[in-house]
């Protein structure tokens, strides 16, 4: 038997999570809270077909065509143009109000599918169909005849949108879940003043679902999911050929380094003088992200150490942690890494992000980011403010390859190495300790990050 072809939904991250899409001819029930992004996702599904030369029919019981086209255009989707080319049709069903009219409508929809040769259909929403159909028995009859017999037997891939009241679990009257090959529930919750969106893939026949609970965000291009981790992306544990020297340590390329620091200590000297500046000076590309310093202040500090060409190797970013969800942060990390291709990533004040995201969501997000970077040989330094006694309570502190603690002393700073790759596991006793005087702290310090075997470069 031949393998069933897959249909991409046109939703970044979700298609990958489903192994490339859904089997052709599937009926997908897309349920969710009001404002969760159901219509946007369904529009992306229709547009994905249009972009690839397929024909799509969108049946709406809830929105006039002009409003639909205007809202779609906000995400860069021009379906009015597609309609002019005969690739798309928007079918308004706003005035259908009786069971008899519904029967005529369903017959007309199937005629339209045949006439235009549609391979993708969206019904927005099936909740309206259920209300018009009447009793439960009639609902089952309509759903079976219209969607299972009518669309599935024609090989049409369809999305049926269903409304789910905020906080609700039951979708409509229930029968639509039984005829559906796949069920995706889009929800959100308010967490620390932000709207955290997540989707539950309840079932998906013919597609693997390694992660049934997926965070997502609504961006300029529509609904976007962070990419799923692949087993091939997991670090092998084999020590890479290249390594770096940092504070006298041998740090393997692709490592994750947690530098916890006393909240009374400004980590800028670490981020700039010992990490970003020396790395850029020896030709490495550095992505420098901060949750506590402005771009202007970071660039000013870098300019005291680097020339114009070296500054060009450093991408500086600053974020307001209170505005980011876990999905936002993960997507931002993934997409900028993909475009900029850094060798080194420095994130200072990442504890601020942890303050504004629930711990399980933060932990999962950071884990996936670190795994992707390790797989791409990107070395990550996370600077996290925490009291000394709370270091091992920092999320993933026992996962990082290296864990250091920095604190102020009378004449400079102290650094305790609490965990080092290849050394015994976490303990209260440091693997080694350093004491650095203030006058020894500079961007030309021999303690700064540099590839193994390279000579330190002097300051400007």
Secondary structure, 3 states (H helix, E strand, C coil): CCCCCEECCCCCCHHHHCCCCEECCCEEEEEECCCCCHHHHHHHHHHHHHHCCCCEEEEECCCCHHHHHHHHHCCCCCHHHHHHCCCEEEEECCCCCCHHHHHHHHHHHHHHHHHHCCCEEEEECHHHHHHHHCCHHHHHHHHHHHHHHCCHHHCCEEEEEEECCCCCCCCCCCHHHHHCCEEEEEEEEEECCEEEEEEEEEEECCCCCCCCEEEEEEECCEEEECCCCCHHHCCCCCCCCCEEEECCEEEECCCEEEEEECCCCCCHHHHHHHHHHHHHHCCCCEEEEECCCCHHHHHHHHHCCCCHHHHCCEEEEECCHHHCCHHHHHHHHHHHHHHHCCCEEEEECCHHHHHCCCHHHHHHHHHHHHHHHHHCCCEEEEEEECCHHHHHHCCCCCCCCEEEEEEEECCEEEEEEEECCCCCCCCCCCCEEEEEEHHHCCCCCCCCCEECCCCCCCCC
